[in-house]
Amino acid sequence: MTLFEYYLQYMTRICEGSLEAPEGITLTETDEVRQAMELQQQVGAMGIPAFVRVCAAAAGDEIPREAYDNFSMDDALSAARALTEQAREEPKEPEQKEPDPDAGKHAFEVFLDCIALDDGLVQYLIEVLKKKDWQEFYKLSRITTKLDLDPNEFLYWLGNKEQYAPREEQVCAAVMDACLARLAEEERMDVAAALLSGDRKTFELFRCEAPELLHLPEATFDWYCRNYLDRDYPLRMILRLNGVEFPERLE
């Protein structure tokens, strides 16, 4: 097994509860989605090799030194390839062909759909974008979309996508980005995580207190789902909160 495969294994075991969080990782959330986000943020700060090392110690596993010495993004890509191909595999139906769920989608949207399938891939994308390791970005884009996606164009598109959207989506993106940024500044990440995961009760309670939403009668949960949750903005916010920068203009 590669180090990245150990990493995915330990992430899964911690989220499932079959492995306790190791030293250096403190999980306070009980909701599965919020806990995964909380774990992901702490692993990002710790780094994959260090995370695997403390998990192995906690689990009593012995990982060969070669796995650490040979760790690279290629290890991550080999695991990502298996995950992505498995997730995209569809059952064959000779009599009736299922409609292509990616039909009509922008290549960047298909790319993000694949990345969002696994928290490990999200963390991997964060590391690649922060390091500006474009060679690894190209490899990941080929695996997920079979295309050579340009990383600078991707960052510009994701960072400015509401500018090319209908007016309702523009308003929703601006308002919810402001709300989530404020929650992060106030260190209310539990509320932010619940909103990003699409928790309806949290949104309805937050709507009654948030000054950004009080003057918007159209700001219902359906409005939030339609114009924010389903439009890649949650993943953009996760990237931004983890230090990924988006250009205002395309160079």
N, C-alpha and C positions, 0 to 999 in steps of 0.2 A: 504493500500500500504506500502511496505517496503521502507526504505530510499534509497536503490539502485534503486528501481523502480522510485522514485521521481527524482533521479539523471539522469536516462536515459530519463525521460520525459522532464526535463529541458534542457538537452543537445540537444534533438531533436528540441524543441521549439526555442532555440537560433539559431541553424543552419538553421531552416526554416524561421526565422525572425519574428515569432509570439511573441517572448519575447526578449526584449532588454538585452544585456549583463549586468549583475549586477555589483555592486561596487566590484572592485578588478580584474575584467576581462576586458581586452582591446583588441578588435579585429580590426585588420587593413586590413586583407585580404578580398577580395570580391569573389574570386573563392571559390566554395562550399567545395572542397576537402581541399584546403589550409587552409580555415577558420576552418574546423573541426580539422585539425592537430594543428593549433594555439590554439584553445580552449582546446583541449586535454592536451597540454603541460601545460597550465596555471592551469587547474583543477588538474593535477597531483601535481603541487607545492602547491596548496591550500588545497587539501584533499577533499574527497567526502562529509563528514558532513558539513564542512564550506561552500562548494559550494552550497549545497542544502539549507543551512540556508540563504545565501544572495539572492539566486534565489527566495525562498519563500517570502522573504521580498519585493523583487522587484515586484513579481506577486500578492502580497496581499494574499497569501495563508497561512493558519494556519496548520502546520504539528504537529501532536501529539508528545509530548515529548518522549513518549514510542518508537517512530520510531528511535530517536537518541540513546536512552538508549539501545535499543535492536539491534543496527546496528552491523553486523558482516559479514564475508564473506559468511555465509550461505544465507543471504539476497541477496547477489550478485549472488550466484549460482542459487537460485530459479528463478530470472529474466533471468539469462543466459540460464537456461534450456528451458524456454519458447521460448526465441529468437532462440536458436539453433534448437529446434525441429521444429519450424515453418519454419525456413529457409531451413532445410533439407527435409521437406515434399514435396513429388513429386506427381503429379496427376496420378491416376490409369488409365491405358490404357489396358483393358483386351485383346485386339487384338494384340497389339504391345508393347513390353516392351522396355522402353528407356534404352540405355546403361548406366551402372554405371559410373558416372564421377570420382569416386574415385578408380576405378579399376586400379591396378598396382601402386598405389601411396604408398609411405612410410607412416606409421601411423602418423609420425610427420608432414608430409605435409597435411594430412587430418585435423589434429588438427589445424594447422595454417590457413587452408582454413575456418574453422568454426570461429576461433577467428577474422579473418579479416572481417567477415560479419558486425560487429558493432564496432564503435569507443569505446563504453563503455566496450566491452569485451577486447579490446586492452589495455585500461587503467587498467582494472582489472588484466590482465595478468602481466602488468608492476609492479603493486603493489605487487602481489604475488611473483614474481621473485626477486624483490628488498628486500623483507622481508624474502625471503627463507622460505616461508610458504608452505612446501611440502605437508602437509595434504590437504590444499585447492587446490594445483596443482593437486593432485590425483583425487579430486572430479571433478574438471573441465575436466580433461582428460577422466573420465568415462562418463561424460555428452556428450562430443563432439565425442568421438571415441569408447565408451564402452570398453575401455582398460585402464589398470593401467600403464600409461606411466611414465617412470622414469625421474624426473626433471633434474638430473645431466646428464643423457644421452641425454636428449633433448637439454640442453644448449651446450653440447659439439658438438652434431650433427649440430645445427644451427650455432654455432660459427666457425665451421671448415668444413662446407659442401662443399665448393669449392675444398678442397683438394682431394675429391673423384669424382670430375666432369671432363669433357673433358677439354682439354687445353684452348680452346676458352673461355669457361665459367670461368675458373680460372683467365685468363687475365682480362676479363671484370669485375669480382667481385673485384679484387685487385685495378684496376684503378678507378672504380666508388666509391668504399669505400673511396679511398684516396681523390677523388674529393669532396665527400659529407662531409667528416671529415674536409677538408680545409674550405669549405663553412660555416660549423658550427663554426669553430674557428674565421672566419672573420665576424661572426654574420650576414651572408647573408641567413637567414633561409627561406626567401621568395623564393629564387632560389632553395634551397635544397628541400623545400616542393613541388615546381612545378615539379622538377625532380622525386621525389619519387611518385608523383601522375601520372607520365607518360605523362606530357605535351610535345608534340612533338616540338612545336615552341621553348619552353625554352631549350630543349635539343640541338636543332640545333644551337641556338644562343650561348649557353654555349660551345658547341664543338669548335666554332671558337675562343674562348678566353682561354679555359683551356689548360695549358701547358701539362697536363697529356694526353690530347686527340689529340693534334696537330700532334703528330708523329705516330698516328694510323689511317691509311686510312680506315681500316675495321670498325672503330668506328661509324657506322651509327645508326640511330634510331632503325632499325630492329635488329641490333646487340645488342643494349641496351635492347630492349624488350625481345628478345629471351634468353639472357644470364643473365639478372639481374631482370627486372620487373616480369617476369614469374617464377622466381626461389626462391621466399621468401626472397631475399636479402633486399628489401625495409622495410619489417617488422623487419628484424634483425637490420637494421640501426636505425629505430624508437626506438626499445628497447634499443639499445646502447646509443643513444642520450639522453634517459631518465634515464640513470644510471644503466642499467642492464649489468652485467659483464659475459663474456663467458670464460670458462676455456680452456687452451691450451692443456690440457691432461685430460683423463678420469680417475678419482680416483676410 
